[in-house]
Amino acid sequence: MSGQDALFITLAIGAAVLFWVDSLRTREAATAYCKDFCLRHGVQFLDQTVALRNLRPGWGPNGLYWLRVYGFEYSEEGVGRHRGHLLMQGRVLKDISLAETT
């Protein structure tokens, strides 16, 4: 293995770790946004978590960012389950909705 190969592998591993840490932090932020949003709208945030539905890169004035769509479930009456979604651009909340019903 040459020095260039080792450098490439090290950089690739470093980039993967940075992406993983960023994903964890973004998911934590998305979960907090959902908890607050559900509380303000008088619905119960089910399972206390969000699930990644879509991930794609984007480019804006500040450079490259990840656009992530998360799904979550909530209940209005304590029995039924409904789906909502959350759109994050980097760690910035762009949209959140309770509109999707199952």
C-alpha positions in Angstrom: 0.0 0.0 0.0 1.4 3.3 -1.0 1.3 6.5 1.0 -1.3 7.9 -1.3 -3.6 4.9 -0.8 -3.2 5.2 3.0 -4.0 8.9 2.8 -7.1 8.3 0.7 -8.4 5.6 3.0 -7.8 7.8 6.0 -9.7 10.7 4.4 -12.5 8.4 3.3 -12.9 7.0 6.9 -12.7 10.5 8.3 -15.4 11.8 5.9 -17.7 8.8 6.8 -17.2 9.5 10.5 -18.1 13.2 10.1 -21.2 12.3 8.0 -22.3 9.8 10.7 -21.8 12.3 13.5 -23.6 15.0 11.5 -26.5 12.6 10.9 -26.8 11.8 14.6 -26.9 15.4 15.6 -29.4 16.3 12.9 -31.7 13.4 13.9 -31.5 14.6 17.6 -32.5 18.1 16.4 -35.3 16.7 14.3 -36.6 14.7 17.2 -36.6 17.8 19.5 -38.4 19.8 16.8 -41.1 17.1 16.5 -41.6 16.9 20.3 -42.0 20.7 20.5 -44.3 20.9 17.5 -46.5 18.1 18.7 -46.8 19.6 22.1 -47.7 23.0 20.7 -50.4 21.4 18.5 -51.9 19.2 21.2 -51.0 15.9 19.8 -49.0 13.0 21.2 -45.6 12.4 19.6 -45.5 8.6 19.3 -42.4 6.4 19.8 -40.4 9.6 20.6 -38.3 9.2 17.5 -38.1 10.1 13.8 -37.2 7.9 10.9 -35.1 9.0 7.8 -37.2 8.8 4.7 -35.1 10.6 2.1 -31.5 12.0 1.9 -30.0 14.0 -0.9 -27.3 16.6 -1.3 -28.1 20.2 -2.1 -26.2 23.3 -3.0 -26.9 26.7 -1.7 -25.3 30.1 -1.1 -23.3 28.6 1.8 -22.2 25.6 -0.1 -23.0 21.9 0.1 -25.7 20.7 2.6 -27.7 17.5 3.2 -31.5 17.7 2.7 -33.2 15.1 4.9 -36.8 14.2 5.1 -37.8 12.5 8.4 -41.1 10.8 9.2 -42.7 10.6 12.6 -46.0 9.3 14.0 -48.5 11.1 16.2 -51.9 10.5 17.8 -54.7 13.0 18.1 -56.9 10.9 20.4 -54.5 8.5 21.9 -55.6 5.5 19.8 -55.0 6.2 16.1 -51.6 6.7 14.5 -51.0 9.4 12.0 -47.9 10.3 10.0 -46.2 13.6 9.8 -43.0 14.7 8.1 -40.1 17.0 8.8 -37.7 18.6 6.3 -34.2 19.5 7.5 -31.7 21.5 5.4 -28.5 20.7 7.3 -29.6 21.2 10.9 -32.1 23.9 10.0 -35.8 23.1 10.1 -37.4 24.0 6.8 -40.9 22.4 7.1 -42.9 20.3 9.5 -46.4 18.9 8.9 -49.0 16.8 10.5 -51.0 16.6 7.2 -50.3 13.0 6.2 -52.9 10.5 7.7 -52.8 6.7 7.8 
